[in-house]
């Protein structure tokens, strides 16, 4: 077997990687810093810095106009994706917290993309099930409660247009997915990963980006 993990991501190498990716703009940087300053106990829920340019790249790659985000937190990832949308694009952001998403709403307005984002405060499954059943979603980002990943997936896939993408975050769950005795969220992610691999509607790859990112394309 050829091993591809011989390059260890040190702090120095991580900084080098960030320096050779598109930098965060002023609004994105301010939102990251605000999240860590005001919500230090929850800031780990924020998508990694390198994921903002990745998500923007993917939105542009598929010429997305209809984007769905499941799990918005303080709005960093939604900001990056909305900035990559065309002026007539729309991102539906699903979350249950008015408090956390308020930071995002402020940042979206500062960046001039608030009109591209429709925030829906409700259980995400309710929001997804209320959407049109026909394939219309170009891109979806899944980063909410891990116990419901499979349920979210099953609502998103039928609504994804052919060639559309789903990006699912935290699919390595801090390395705990390799534990066959895992319980709770790691066990839910293990089950989700197996579900994705077996789904013949989708072509999927699991990447070691941040805490693990699976990209899946509708056939």
N, C-alpha and C positions, 0 to 999 in steps of 0.2 A: 504494500500500500504506500502510495506517495503521500508524505505528510506536507500539508500546506500551512502549518501553524508554527513554522520555525521563526517567524518574525514576531517578537513580543512587543506589544504596544507600551513602551515606557512613557513617562511624562514628557520627555524630550521629543520622542517620536510623535506623540499625540499633538503637541504644540506645532510640530513641523507640518503635520497633516492639516491642522486648522489653518495654518499660514498659507497653504496651497489650495485652499478651497475658497469660494466666494465668501468674503467677510460679512458678518452681521452688519446691517445698517444701524443708524443711530437709534431708531425706534425699537428695533429688535433687541439691541444691546441693553437699552434702558429697561425693557420688559424683563429680560433675564435677570438683571441686577435687582430690580424691584421685587421679583418673585423670591429670590434668595434672601433679600433683606426683610421682607414683611411676612413671608411664610416659610421660615427656615425649617420647620418640622415637616413640611410637605413639598419642599422645592425639588426633591428627587423625583417627583412625578412629572416634572417638566421634561419634554423631549430634549435629548442631547443637542449641544450646539451644532454639531455637524449634520444633524438631521434636517435643519431648516433649509440649507441649500439642496439637500437630496430631495426633499419633498417638493420644493419649487421646481427642480429639474424634472421630476416625474410628471408634475402637473403640465409643464410645457411640453414634455415629450409626447404625451398622449393628446395634446391640444384640448385639454379639459375645459369644459364650460359648466359642468355640473359635478360638484365635489361634495362629499359627505364626510364629516369628521365625527367619530364616536369617542367622546372623551376630550374635552377642550381645556380643562384646568384654567390657567391664566392666559391662554390664548396665543402662546408663542408659535406653535405649529400652524394654527389657523391663520395667523398673520402672514407667515411665510408663503402658505399656499394661496391665500387671497391676493397677495402681491404678484403672484405668477399668473393669475387668471386674467383673461381679457376683460375689458371694461364691462361687457355684458355677462360675465361669468357670475356664478352664484355658488357659495359655500354654505351648506347647512351644518351648523355646529351644534352637537348634542351634548348637553351636560345637565347636571342636577343642582349645581351651586350658583346662586346669584352672587355670592360673595367673591368666589374665586374668579368667575368670568368677568366681573366688573373691571378687573385689571386689564383684561383683554379688550373689552369694549373701549376703554380709554386709549389703548395703544392702537387699535384699529382706526379710531377716529384721527389720531395724530398722523397715521400713515396714509390717510385718505382712502381707505378701503372698506370703511364701515358699511357702505352701501352694497358691497359684494358679499357680506356675511349676514346670514340669518341665524341668530342664536335661538335655540329652542330649549327652554328649561323644563325638562320632563324626563322620565325614564326613557333611555334611548330606544329600548325595544318598542315603546309606544310610538315614538317619533318615526322610527323606521317602518313600522307596520301601517302607519297612516300615509306613507308615500305611495305614489302610483306603482302598481305592480309590474308594469312593463319595464323592460330594460331601458334605463335612461341615465344612469350614473356613469360618469367617465372615470372617476377616481375616488377612492375611499381610504381614509386613514383610521385605523382601529387602535385605540390606545385608552381603553376604559377599564372597568372592573373585569378582572381576568376570568372570573367564574362564568361570565356570560359571553365569552369570546365566540364559542360555537353558535350560540343563539344569534349573536350579531351577524356572524358570517352567513348563516342560513337566511337571514333577511336581506343581506347585501347582495349575495351572489346572483339571485334571480333578477335583481334590479340593475345589475351591471351590464352595460352594453358590450357586445363582442369586441375584444381588444382593450377593454377597460381594465383598470388595475385596482387591487387592494394592497395596501401596505399595512402589515400588522406588527406592532411594536412589542418589545419585551418578550420575545419568543425564546430567549435563553434564560430568562428570569434569574439573573445573577448567578448563573451556572447551576442552579438547583434543579433544572429539568432533567439532568442525567441521573438523579436519585430515583430509583424505582419505588422507593417507599415514601416518596413525597406526598404531602397532603396540602389541602388548601389551594392557594393560588398557583404554586408550582405544579401541582397535580393537574389543575385545570389547564394550564399551558401545555403540559405534556399531552393531555387528551386533545387539545386544539391542534397541536402540531401533527398528531397522527391523523386527525380528521382532515386536515388540509392536504397531507400527502396522498390520502385515499380519494380525494375529490376529483373525479374525472372531468368535471366541468372546467377545471382550472389548470394552468401550468404554473408551478410554484418553485421558488428557490428561497432557501433560508440563508441569510447572510449574517456574518459576525460584525454587524455595524452596531455600535453602542451596546445595548443590552439584547441584541438580536433583532433583526428585521426581516420579516418574510414578505417577498413581493410575489403577488399572484395575478396572473393575466387570464381573463375570461376567454375561453376558446371560441 
